[in-house]
Amino acid sequence: MRTHSLATMAAAAVLLLVRGAEAQLPKLVFAIAATGQSICDTSPPNNCIMVDDEDLFTCKPTSASLPITGCDWEPFFDGSANGLTAQTFAVDVLPNGAIVFRSGADRTLPDLSQIKARDLGVFFPDDVLRPYQGGGAYTSGTFKLYLDGDATQATSGASPYDAVAVLTNGTCEDTVTPAGVHTCPLIGSLAGSHTFDGTNFLDEDLLRCTPTANSSGGSITDCQYDMFWEGSAINNSMNGFNGNFFAAEILSFDPMTFSGDLVFRGPSDPDLPTSSPQRDLVLYSGTFGNGVCTGGGGELCAGDGDCPVPETCNTGSCTIGATPCASDGDCSGVGNSCTRTRTPTGAYSLYFDGDVAGLAGQTIMAFGIIPDGDGDDVPDGIDNCPNDPNPVEICANAMTACTSNAQCGLGDSCVQLDTDGDGVGDVCDQCAGRDDAVCFCGDAIRDLPSETCDLGSANNGQPDIPCSATCQVIGHCTTSGDACEDASDCPPGEGCCGNNVVESPEQCDDGNGINGDACDNTCAINPDGIPVLGCEDVFGPHLIPAFVRRTKFTDTRAVAGTDFDRWRSRGDFNLATGADIDPDTELVRFILNQGTSPAIYDVAPPIGDFIENPNRPSWQFLDPEADEPGAIGWKKGKLNLSGNKVRFSLNGKNFPIPVDDSTPPIRIRQTLRIGNECATGIIECTPNAAGNALKCATVLLGE
């Protein structure tokens, strides 16, 4: 089992964003407080770019680990070309490629009659992938008002944002479009001292604005404000700081544990690991908010909206008068202070060293981190395989190879490959080249590697046909590997492995196509095999090989200890001819095991928790809190049936899964049981460099 020091945990936190050992550290976007500056790469060929204070430019890290000490610098946004000619502040890049920003001065912009320095705007590029493909900075696009500063602060003298981060949590990011309504919560810092919704915020604090009203154009006009992160109170003031807070980005945030990772440019403070605060970035890994929900469950919070109804968030009370409070500024009168319910706790580490990375002598005024989880230079929100690297590679109209739009004709564009046009890229498509809706076992097309044969629905599973009803070769001769029904189909001296009859020279024959169990698929006894748990009463065509496209385990540190506490899995399996599933009336069970007993994870929500879609054969289970009795840690499950092919997508969180990863190769049996159908397979896992994530997929042993 792994052990992590606080420093290692903090330094590794960002690697959660890049989803795997093979991905690089994410790109950063910067604005600096100077014009006509030359910013040069820190390694050969040492190319340089010229930037002004209204521009944005990117650092593609060339260092392998934190802190970032080397960059390949590239232009990202040309402010003057787009009509923006004042200092840029408070930047965030959204998953769909749009840019939220604050201008340093009131001005008129294309598509906007006026934007004030206390507002937030959003820019939608005409060609989203332009800078990602080496096409240079954005020079055209659409501007829109994102947040009305005067309206949200209920004053015409509103203070401008020094830092902003948009919490695009997967449920609101798709609404951030030129025609959409902006509903994502904002995390930000304002200059000076302010009191909103009864809470006092200083310039070293981060407030949370949860939108409660929008204009007819979709911009945010009112907020519920909460104290998200009180800078001076971190670790009960042992590592707090005082001073203006500049430029922030939320790398990760789990609302269930109210913890995550924050990167920021802060003031000069002895508690922060920085030598040049004007151009260094600090990573904080820990908890947020000052409150605990009143229900007694120990849930952390910043405001009432973080707690289950009808609970409220108890953030503390004033020493005089017992008035509810979240900071000392909420308590009026001499000698009156806030006795906080708790204060955030976490660890600091250096994230970006500006002096050695190429920004010596500069001052960072804004930065953001490009949401590109798989590192293929396509932002997650428009990536057709956001978890698997698949860069643009083909011209949409000409169907010729490309790496940028410049290589395609007029009006054409370079896109990610999606041969069947179903919106899922070929890299992660379960039926690449054909619409998933018509891809199933029995369609007479062998879909490798999940199908080892497919002779069509009229033939599969029929007598004397060596292809089973689940599109697996029924038997193979022990030496030649030829398909067979029994030993008579094989050369002399060979047995037919897989027909459930022990024939010399077989040591065993369990009659299934399940790999890595006690009797492997060469019909040899496998003393190190991983048995199938939870399906001991299932035999024959109902014990089905599962093909797991991808399973990932992550240690988010949300649960005490060093176990993995978040998981995702997707894949498919084929039902035997005549078999069916009905998850809304049958038990659905998910099992992980590395040995005999007990399983390292074994959960099953109550029958009826999977709800059927009345319009198609698909079912979904959803428990955002992942606390369903019998299925603690299981958050979401989706099952789709097409023909006899079942596709599954599952994920969970906040529950320790004690994977033994001490001895490679790391192998786990993953089993999904639906009624009397058991789909199972061995997944082999590779840890990332930080040791806080495992990326796994089916491994075919002995086949």
DOMI-210040 format. One line per 5 residues: number of its first residue (from 1); their letters; for each residue x, y, z of C-alpha. Coordinates in nm, 2 decimals. Each point is the difference from the previous one (the first is absolute). Layout:
BEGIN
NUM	A	X:Y:Z  ...
***
This chain:
BEGIN
1	MRTHS	0.00:0.00:0.00  0.11:0.36:-0.07  0.09:0.27:0.25  0.00:0.37:-0.09  0.16:0.28:0.19
6	LATMA	-0.18:0.34:0.00  0.25:0.14:-0.24  -0.03:-0.29:-0.24  -0.38:0.02:0.01  0.00:0.37:-0.07
11	AAAVL	0.25:-0.03:-0.28  -0.19:-0.28:-0.16  -0.34:0.16:0.03  0.02:0.17:-0.34  0.06:-0.34:-0.17
16	LLVRG	-0.36:-0.08:0.07  -0.08:0.26:-0.27  0.20:-0.18:-0.27  -0.14:-0.34:0.06  0.29:-0.24:-0.03
21	AEAQL	0.37:-0.04:0.00  0.04:0.04:-0.37  -0.15:0.36:0.00  0.20:0.31:0.05  -0.06:0.27:0.25
26	PKLVF	-0.28:0.23:-0.13  0.05:0.32:-0.20  -0.02:0.33:0.19  -0.13:0.33:-0.14  0.15:0.32:0.12
31	AIAAT	-0.04:0.38:-0.01  0.28:0.22:0.13  0.02:0.37:0.10  0.22:0.13:-0.28  -0.01:0.09:-0.37
36	GQSIC	0.24:-0.09:-0.27  0.16:-0.28:0.19  0.20:-0.29:-0.15  -0.07:-0.33:0.17  0.24:-0.28:-0.10
41	DTSPP	0.00:-0.38:0.03  0.22:-0.14:0.28  0.16:-0.27:-0.22  0.12:-0.02:-0.36  -0.09:0.13:-0.25
46	NNCIM	-0.09:0.28:0.24  -0.26:0.16:-0.21  -0.15:0.33:0.12  -0.34:0.16:-0.03  -0.10:0.37:0.04
51	VDDED	-0.29:0.07:0.24  -0.19:0.31:0.13  -0.20:0.03:0.32  -0.33:-0.06:-0.18  0.13:-0.33:-0.15
56	LFTCK	-0.01:-0.36:0.13  0.27:-0.25:-0.07  0.05:-0.36:0.10  0.27:-0.20:0.18  0.03:-0.36:-0.12
61	PTSAS	0.20:-0.15:0.29  0.33:-0.16:-0.10  0.08:-0.11:0.35  -0.12:-0.35:0.10  -0.12:0.08:0.35
66	LPITG	-0.10:0.27:0.23  0.10:0.28:0.04  -0.01:0.10:-0.36  0.34:0.14:-0.09  0.00:0.00:-0.37
71	CDWEP	-0.25:0.11:-0.27  -0.05:-0.01:-0.38  -0.17:0.35:-0.04  -0.26:0.05:-0.26  -0.25:0.28:-0.08
76	FFDGS	-0.37:-0.06:0.10  -0.21:0.31:-0.02  0.08:0.32:-0.18  -0.18:0.27:0.20  0.04:0.30:-0.24
81	ANGLT	-0.11:-0.21:-0.30  -0.32:-0.07:0.18  -0.06:0.35:0.12  0.14:-0.04:0.35  0.27:0.26:0.07
86	AQTFA	0.03:0.01:0.38  0.16:-0.23:0.27  -0.17:-0.34:0.02  -0.08:-0.13:0.34  -0.18:-0.30:0.16
91	VDVLP	0.01:-0.26:-0.28  -0.15:-0.35:-0.02  -0.01:-0.23:-0.31  -0.32:-0.21:-0.01  -0.03:-0.36:-0.13
96	NGAIV	-0.16:0.12:-0.32  0.29:0.23:-0.08  -0.17:0.33:0.10  0.20:0.24:0.21  -0.15:0.19:0.31
101	FRSGA	0.20:0.32:0.07  0.00:0.34:0.16  0.11:0.31:-0.18  0.21:0.25:0.18  -0.21:0.30:-0.13
106	DRTLP	-0.36:0.08:-0.11  -0.03:-0.04:-0.37  -0.21:-0.08:-0.30  0.07:-0.34:-0.16  -0.13:-0.17:-0.31
111	DLSQI	-0.35:-0.14:0.08  0.00:0.20:0.33  -0.11:0.36:0.03  0.21:0.03:0.32  0.18:-0.22:0.24
116	KARDL	0.12:0.14:0.33  0.31:-0.08:0.20  -0.22:-0.14:0.27  -0.18:-0.24:-0.24  0.11:-0.34:-0.13
121	GVFFP	-0.02:-0.07:-0.37  0.03:-0.32:-0.20  0.16:-0.04:-0.34  -0.11:-0.28:-0.24  0.27:-0.06:-0.27
126	DDVLR	-0.11:-0.04:-0.36  0.26:-0.28:-0.04  0.03:-0.16:0.34  0.29:-0.23:-0.09  0.22:0.27:-0.17
131	PYQGG	0.27:0.04:0.27  -0.01:-0.37:0.09  0.09:-0.09:-0.36  0.28:0.25:-0.03  -0.21:0.25:-0.19
136	GAYTS	0.09:0.29:0.22  -0.20:0.21:0.24  -0.38:0.05:-0.02  -0.07:0.31:-0.21  -0.38:-0.02:-0.04
141	GTFKL	-0.30:-0.11:0.20  -0.31:0.11:0.18  -0.01:0.19:0.33  -0.27:-0.03:0.25  -0.07:0.14:0.35
146	YLDGD	0.06:-0.29:0.25  -0.06:0.17:0.33  -0.15:0.35:0.08  0.22:0.14:0.27  -0.23:0.28:0.11
151	ATQAT	-0.31:-0.22:0.01  0.17:-0.29:0.18  0.15:0.23:0.27  -0.31:0.21:0.02  0.20:0.32:-0.04
156	SGASP	0.12:0.23:-0.28  0.34:0.01:0.17  0.06:-0.37:-0.02  0.36:-0.13:0.04  0.17:-0.18:-0.28
161	YDAVA	0.11:-0.36:0.02  0.37:-0.07:0.05  -0.05:-0.37:-0.04  -0.27:-0.22:-0.14  -0.06:-0.38:-0.06
166	VLTNG	-0.31:-0.15:-0.14  -0.11:-0.32:0.16  -0.10:-0.19:-0.32  -0.11:-0.31:0.18  -0.13:-0.20:-0.30
171	TCEDT	-0.36:0.11:0.04  0.02:0.37:-0.09  0.29:0.02:-0.24  -0.21:-0.09:-0.30  -0.21:0.31:0.06
176	VTPAG	0.29:0.24:-0.04  -0.06:0.09:-0.37  -0.07:0.33:-0.17  -0.37:-0.07:0.02  0.00:-0.17:0.34
181	VHTCP	-0.07:0.10:0.36  0.30:0.01:0.23  -0.07:-0.21:0.31  0.33:-0.13:0.11  0.12:0.11:0.35
186	LIGSL	0.29:0.24:0.00  0.29:0.01:0.24  0.17:0.34:0.02  0.18:0.26:0.20  -0.09:0.37:0.01
191	AGSHT	0.23:0.29:0.08  -0.07:0.15:0.35  -0.26:-0.10:0.26  -0.36:-0.08:-0.08  -0.31:-0.14:0.17
196	FDGTN	-0.24:-0.20:-0.20  -0.29:-0.22:0.13  0.12:0.08:0.36  0.36:-0.13:-0.06  0.31:0.22:0.00
201	FLDED	0.26:-0.07:-0.27  0.36:0.14:0.00  0.24:0.01:-0.29  0.18:-0.32:0.11  -0.33:-0.20:0.00
206	LLRCT	-0.18:-0.19:-0.27  -0.37:0.06:-0.02  -0.25:-0.23:-0.18  -0.26:0.16:-0.22  -0.28:-0.25:-0.07
211	PTANS	-0.22:0.16:-0.28  -0.36:0.06:0.11  -0.11:0.23:-0.28  0.09:0.06:-0.37  -0.07:0.27:-0.25
216	SGGSI	-0.20:-0.06:-0.32  0.34:-0.05:-0.17  0.11:-0.26:0.25  0.25:0.20:0.21  0.01:-0.04:0.38
221	TDCQY	-0.18:0.28:0.18  -0.03:-0.13:0.35  0.18:-0.25:0.22  -0.01:-0.18:0.33  0.33:0.08:0.16
226	DMFWE	0.19:-0.24:0.23  0.35:0.00:0.16  0.17:-0.27:-0.21  0.36:0.04:0.13  0.11:0.23:0.27
231	GSAIN	0.37:0.07:-0.07  0.09:0.13:0.34  -0.15:-0.30:0.19  0.16:-0.29:-0.18  0.11:-0.27:0.24
236	NSMNG	-0.15:0.19:0.28  0.21:0.30:-0.08  0.33:-0.20:0.02  0.05:0.04:-0.37  -0.24:0.28:-0.09
241	FNGNF	0.11:0.31:-0.18  -0.11:0.36:-0.04  0.03:0.20:-0.32  -0.16:0.04:-0.34  -0.09:-0.33:-0.17
246	FAAEI	0.07:0.00:-0.38  -0.08:-0.26:-0.26  -0.16:-0.33:0.10  -0.09:-0.33:-0.16  -0.19:-0.29:0.16
251	LSFDP	0.18:-0.31:-0.13  -0.24:-0.24:0.17  -0.29:0.02:0.24  -0.22:-0.27:0.15  -0.32:0.15:0.15
256	MTFSG	-0.06:-0.32:0.20  0.32:0.04:0.20  0.04:0.38:-0.06  0.36:-0.06:-0.09  0.22:0.05:-0.30
261	DLVFR	0.29:0.18:-0.15  0.05:0.37:-0.05  0.27:0.19:-0.19  0.05:0.37:0.06  0.23:0.30:-0.01
266	GPSDP	0.01:0.14:0.34  0.18:0.27:0.20  0.35:-0.02:0.15  -0.05:-0.21:0.31  0.24:-0.21:0.20
271	DLPTS	-0.25:-0.29:0.01  -0.01:-0.03:-0.38  0.27:-0.20:-0.19  0.10:0.28:-0.24  0.29:0.23:-0.05
276	SPQRD	-0.14:0.22:-0.27  -0.38:0.04:0.08  -0.06:0.23:-0.30  0.07:-0.29:-0.24  -0.02:-0.32:0.20
281	LVLYS	-0.31:-0.22:0.05  -0.08:-0.19:0.31  -0.20:-0.33:0.03  -0.23:-0.05:0.30  -0.14:-0.35:0.06
286	GTFGN	-0.26:-0.03:0.27  -0.35:0.10:0.11  -0.21:0.30:-0.07  -0.28:0.19:0.19  -0.04:0.07:0.37
291	GVCTG	-0.31:-0.20:0.07  -0.15:-0.34:0.09  -0.35:-0.11:-0.09  -0.24:-0.01:0.29  -0.13:-0.35:-0.06
296	GGGEL	0.27:-0.17:0.20  0.16:-0.19:-0.29  0.31:0.21:0.01  -0.04:0.14:-0.36  0.22:0.30:-0.06
301	CAGDG	-0.15:0.31:-0.17  0.03:0.37:-0.08  -0.37:0.08:-0.02  -0.35:-0.15:0.05  0.00:-0.12:-0.36
306	DCPVP	0.28:-0.25:0.07  -0.22:-0.19:0.26  -0.29:-0.24:-0.05  -0.34:0.15:0.04  -0.11:0.11:0.26
311	ETCNT	0.35:0.03:0.16  0.19:0.33:0.02  0.37:0.08:0.00  0.13:0.09:0.35  0.30:0.22:-0.06
316	GSCTI	0.03:0.14:0.35  -0.13:0.27:0.24  0.12:0.33:0.13  0.15:0.01:0.35  -0.24:0.29:0.09
321	GATPC	-0.36:-0.06:-0.08  0.04:-0.35:-0.16  -0.08:0.14:-0.34  0.08:-0.25:-0.28  0.32:0.08:-0.18
326	ASDGD	0.27:-0.14:-0.23  0.28:0.25:0.07  0.09:0.26:0.26  -0.12:0.28:-0.23  -0.36:-0.14:0.04
331	CSGVG	0.00:0.10:0.37  -0.04:0.37:0.09  0.12:0.17:0.31  0.33:0.03:0.19  0.13:-0.34:0.12
336	NSCTR	-0.25:-0.19:-0.20  0.14:-0.29:-0.22  -0.13:-0.31:-0.18  0.05:-0.33:0.16  0.01:-0.20:-0.32
341	TRTPT	-0.14:-0.35:-0.01  0.32:-0.10:-0.18  0.26:0.15:-0.23  0.14:-0.14:-0.32  0.31:-0.23:0.03
346	GAYSL	0.25:-0.10:-0.26  0.35:0.01:-0.13  0.18:0.25:-0.22  0.27:-0.07:-0.26  0.15:0.19:-0.30
351	YFDGD	-0.18:-0.06:-0.32  0.16:0.23:-0.25  0.35:0.17:0.03  -0.03:0.31:-0.21  0.37:0.10:0.01
356	VAGLA	0.13:-0.32:-0.14  -0.30:-0.07:-0.23  0.05:0.31:-0.21  -0.18:0.28:0.18  0.29:0.16:0.19
361	GQTIM	-0.07:0.36:0.07  -0.37:-0.03:-0.09  -0.32:0.02:0.21  -0.28:-0.25:-0.06  -0.33:0.19:-0.01
366	AFGII	-0.22:-0.30:-0.10  0.03:-0.37:-0.08  -0.21:-0.30:-0.08  0.05:-0.36:-0.07  -0.13:-0.15:-0.32
371	PDGDG	-0.24:-0.29:0.07  0.15:-0.26:-0.22  0.00:-0.32:0.21  0.16:-0.23:-0.25  0.27:0.24:-0.13
376	DDVPD	-0.10:-0.02:-0.37  -0.04:0.38:-0.05  -0.38:-0.03:-0.02  -0.19:0.16:0.29  -0.21:-0.25:0.20
381	GIDNC	-0.34:0.16:-0.09  0.05:-0.05:-0.37  0.21:-0.31:0.01  -0.18:-0.31:-0.15  0.22:-0.22:0.23
386	PNDPN	0.08:0.22:0.30  0.17:-0.29:0.19  0.22:-0.13:-0.28  0.25:0.19:-0.21  -0.13:0.05:-0.35
391	PVEIC	0.12:0.32:-0.17  -0.14:0.15:-0.31  0.11:-0.21:-0.30  -0.24:0.03:-0.30  -0.15:0.28:-0.21
396	ANAMT	-0.38:-0.02:0.05  -0.09:0.05:-0.37  0.30:-0.12:-0.19  0.07:-0.30:0.22  0.37:0.05:-0.03
401	ACTSN	0.25:-0.02:0.29  0.08:0.33:0.18  0.13:0.14:0.33  -0.16:0.35:-0.04  -0.27:0.19:-0.19
406	AQCGL	0.27:0.16:-0.21  0.05:-0.34:-0.18  -0.37:-0.01:-0.10  -0.17:0.19:-0.27  -0.21:0.32:0.03
411	GDSCV	-0.30:-0.07:0.23  0.14:-0.33:0.11  0.14:-0.09:0.34  0.23:-0.25:0.16  -0.20:-0.22:0.24
416	QLDTD	0.03:-0.31:0.22  -0.07:-0.32:-0.17  -0.35:-0.13:0.04  -0.05:-0.24:-0.29  -0.37:-0.09:0.07
421	GDGVG	-0.10:0.35:0.09  -0.17:-0.09:0.33  0.18:0.27:0.20  0.24:-0.25:0.16  0.36:0.00:-0.12
426	DVCDQ	0.14:-0.31:-0.15  0.26:-0.02:0.28  -0.27:-0.07:0.26  -0.28:-0.12:-0.22  -0.12:-0.35:0.09
431	CAGRD	-0.10:-0.06:-0.36  0.23:0.22:-0.20  -0.11:0.04:-0.36  -0.37:-0.09:0.07  -0.27:0.16:0.19
436	DAVCF	-0.01:-0.14:0.36  -0.38:-0.05:-0.04  0.04:-0.27:-0.26  0.31:-0.17:0.14  -0.07:-0.32:0.18
441	CGDAI	0.10:-0.36:0.04  -0.17:-0.19:-0.28  0.03:0.27:-0.27  0.26:-0.23:-0.18  0.28:0.26:0.05
446	RDLPS	0.27:-0.09:0.25  0.07:0.29:0.23  0.35:-0.06:0.14  0.11:-0.04:0.27  -0.33:-0.05:0.18
451	ETCDL	-0.12:-0.26:-0.26  0.22:-0.29:-0.10  -0.25:-0.11:-0.27  -0.34:0.11:-0.14  -0.17:-0.23:-0.26
456	GSANN	-0.34:0.18:0.02  -0.30:-0.05:0.23  -0.12:-0.29:-0.20  0.32:-0.20:0.05  0.15:0.11:0.33
461	GQPDI	-0.06:-0.25:0.28  -0.15:-0.26:-0.23  0.10:-0.37:0.01  0.33:-0.07:-0.18  0.08:0.37:-0.03
466	PCSAT	0.32:0.09:0.18  -0.11:0.36:0.08  -0.21:0.04:0.32  -0.31:0.21:0.04  0.22:0.26:0.17
471	CQVIG	0.24:0.02:-0.30  0.28:-0.20:0.17  0.17:-0.29:-0.16  -0.15:-0.30:0.18  0.31:-0.21:0.00
476	HCTTS	0.35:-0.01:-0.14  0.24:-0.29:-0.04  0.26:0.01:0.28  0.31:0.02:-0.23  -0.11:0.11:-0.35
481	GDACE	-0.26:0.24:0.13  -0.25:-0.11:-0.27  -0.37:0.05:0.08  -0.17:-0.31:0.12  -0.31:-0.16:0.16
486	DASDC	0.19:-0.30:0.15  0.33:-0.18:-0.02  -0.10:-0.18:-0.32  0.03:0.34:-0.18  0.36:0.03:0.11
491	PPGEG	0.33:-0.17:-0.11  0.08:-0.32:0.19  0.12:0.06:0.35  -0.18:0.34:0.04  -0.31:0.08:0.21
496	CCGNN	-0.27:0.25:-0.08  0.04:0.26:0.27  -0.32:0.18:0.09  -0.26:-0.27:-0.06  -0.04:-0.08:0.38
501	VVESP	0.15:-0.35:-0.06  0.35:-0.09:0.14  0.18:-0.16:-0.29  0.37:-0.10:0.01  0.23:0.19:0.02
506	EQCDD	-0.23:0.25:0.18  0.04:0.05:0.37  -0.34:0.15:0.03  -0.29:0.14:-0.21  -0.25:0.22:0.16
511	GNGIN	-0.19:0.06:-0.32  0.01:0.38:0.02  0.18:0.27:-0.19  0.09:0.18:0.33  0.37:0.08:0.01
516	GDACD	0.22:-0.01:0.30  -0.21:-0.22:0.22  0.10:-0.33:0.17  -0.01:-0.17:-0.34  0.16:0.22:-0.26
521	NTCAI	-0.09:0.01:-0.36  0.27:-0.25:-0.10  -0.18:-0.25:0.23  0.29:0.00:0.24  -0.05:0.03:0.38
526	NPDGI	0.08:0.36:0.10  0.09:0.01:0.37  0.04:0.38:-0.02  -0.33:0.06:-0.18  -0.25:0.25:0.13
531	PVLGC	-0.34:-0.17:0.06  -0.33:0.14:-0.10  -0.18:0.12:0.31  -0.37:0.07:0.03  -0.08:-0.24:-0.29
536	EDVFG	0.05:-0.34:0.17  -0.35:-0.11:-0.11  0.04:0.11:-0.36  0.12:-0.24:-0.27  0.01:-0.06:-0.37
541	PHLIP	-0.11:0.28:-0.24  -0.09:0.23:0.29  0.36:0.04:0.12  0.12:0.24:-0.26  0.34:0.15:-0.08
546	AFVRR	-0.01:0.38:0.04  0.21:0.24:-0.20  0.10:0.29:0.22  0.10:0.29:-0.22  0.13:0.21:0.29
551	TKFTD	-0.01:0.00:0.38  0.17:0.27:0.20  0.06:0.01:0.37  0.11:0.33:0.17  0.12:0.09:0.35
556	TRAVA	-0.15:0.34:0.05  0.09:0.01:0.37  -0.37:0.07:0.07  -0.01:-0.31:0.22  0.26:-0.05:0.28
561	GTDFD	0.28:-0.24:-0.07  0.16:-0.09:-0.33  -0.27:-0.21:-0.17  -0.14:0.09:-0.34  -0.34:0.18:0.06
566	RWRSR	-0.12:0.09:-0.35  -0.06:-0.23:-0.30  -0.14:0.00:-0.35  -0.06:-0.29:-0.24  -0.14:-0.06:-0.34
571	GDFNL	-0.02:-0.29:-0.23  -0.23:-0.26:-0.15  -0.10:-0.36:-0.02  -0.23:-0.23:-0.21  -0.30:-0.19:0.13
576	ATGAD	-0.06:-0.35:-0.12  -0.28:-0.04:-0.26  -0.33:0.01:0.18  0.14:0.16:0.31  -0.12:0.34:0.12
581	IDPDT	0.05:0.25:0.28  -0.25:0.21:0.19  0.21:0.20:0.25  -0.30:0.19:0.14  -0.14:-0.33:0.14
586	ELVRF	0.32:-0.20:0.05  0.29:0.03:0.23  0.30:0.19:-0.15  0.32:-0.08:0.18  0.36:0.14:-0.06
591	ILNQG	0.29:-0.20:0.14  0.38:0.05:0.01  0.23:-0.27:0.13  0.37:-0.08:-0.01  -0.02:-0.34:0.18
596	TSPAI	-0.26:-0.24:0.13  -0.18:0.18:0.28  -0.09:0.25:0.11  -0.05:0.23:-0.30  0.17:0.34:0.02
601	YDVAP	-0.33:0.16:-0.12  -0.34:-0.16:-0.02  -0.31:0.21:-0.03  -0.36:-0.03:-0.12  -0.27:0.27:0.03
606	PIGDF	-0.35:-0.11:0.09  -0.20:-0.15:-0.28  -0.19:0.28:-0.18  0.28:0.26:0.03  0.09:-0.05:-0.37
611	IENPN	-0.27:0.20:-0.19  -0.10:-0.11:-0.35  -0.02:0.26:-0.28  -0.34:-0.05:-0.15  0.12:0.09:-0.35
616	RPSWQ	0.29:-0.25:-0.04  0.15:-0.30:0.18  0.22:0.19:0.24  0.01:0.04:0.37  0.16:0.24:0.24
621	FLDPE	0.09:0.01:0.37  0.09:0.34:0.16  0.10:0.07:0.35  0.20:0.33:0.01  0.08:-0.05:0.37
626	ADEPG	0.12:-0.36:-0.07  -0.15:-0.11:0.33  -0.28:-0.24:-0.11  -0.03:-0.29:0.25  0.16:-0.31:-0.15
631	AIGWK	0.19:0.21:-0.26  0.21:0.24:0.21  0.24:0.17:-0.24  -0.19:-0.07:-0.32  -0.11:0.34:-0.15
636	KGKLN	-0.12:-0.08:-0.35  -0.08:-0.29:-0.23  -0.11:-0.01:-0.36  -0.10:-0.31:-0.19  -0.10:-0.01:-0.37
641	LSGNK	-0.12:-0.31:-0.20  0.03:-0.01:-0.37  -0.08:-0.34:-0.15  0.18:-0.22:0.25  0.28:0.24:0.07
646	VRFSL	0.00:0.16:0.34  0.20:0.31:0.05  0.08:0.13:0.35  0.13:0.32:0.14  0.05:0.01:0.38
651	NGKNF	0.16:0.23:0.25  0.03:0.05:0.38  0.17:0.21:0.26  0.08:0.06:0.37  0.04:-0.37:0.10
656	PIPVD	0.34:-0.17:0.05  0.09:-0.28:-0.23  0.31:-0.17:0.14  0.17:-0.10:-0.33  0.32:-0.19:0.07
661	DSTPP	0.24:0.17:-0.24  0.32:-0.11:0.17  0.09:-0.27:-0.25  -0.03:0.05:-0.38  -0.17:-0.09:-0.22
666	IRIRQ	-0.31:0.15:0.18  -0.29:-0.22:-0.09  -0.36:0.02:0.12  -0.30:-0.21:-0.10  -0.29:0.23:-0.08
671	TLRIG	-0.35:-0.15:0.00  -0.34:0.15:-0.08  -0.30:-0.22:0.08  -0.35:0.09:-0.13  -0.25:-0.26:0.12
676	NECAT	0.14:-0.34:-0.11  0.24:0.15:-0.26  0.36:0.03:0.12  0.25:0.19:-0.21  0.36:-0.02:0.13
681	GIIEC	0.35:0.06:-0.11  0.35:0.07:0.12  0.12:0.36:-0.02  0.37:0.08:0.02  0.09:0.34:0.15
686	TPNAA	0.29:0.24:-0.05  0.07:0.26:0.27  0.08:0.36:-0.08  0.33:0.16:0.10  -0.15:0.15:0.32
691	GNALK	-0.15:-0.33:0.11  -0.34:0.15:0.05  -0.18:-0.15:-0.30  -0.03:-0.33:-0.18  -0.10:-0.03:-0.36
696	CATVL	-0.13:-0.35:-0.09  -0.14:-0.19:-0.29  -0.09:-0.36:-0.09  0.30:-0.23:-0.03  -0.07:-0.33:-0.19
701	LGE	0.20:-0.27:0.18  0.05:-0.33:-0.16  -0.20:0.08:-0.31
***
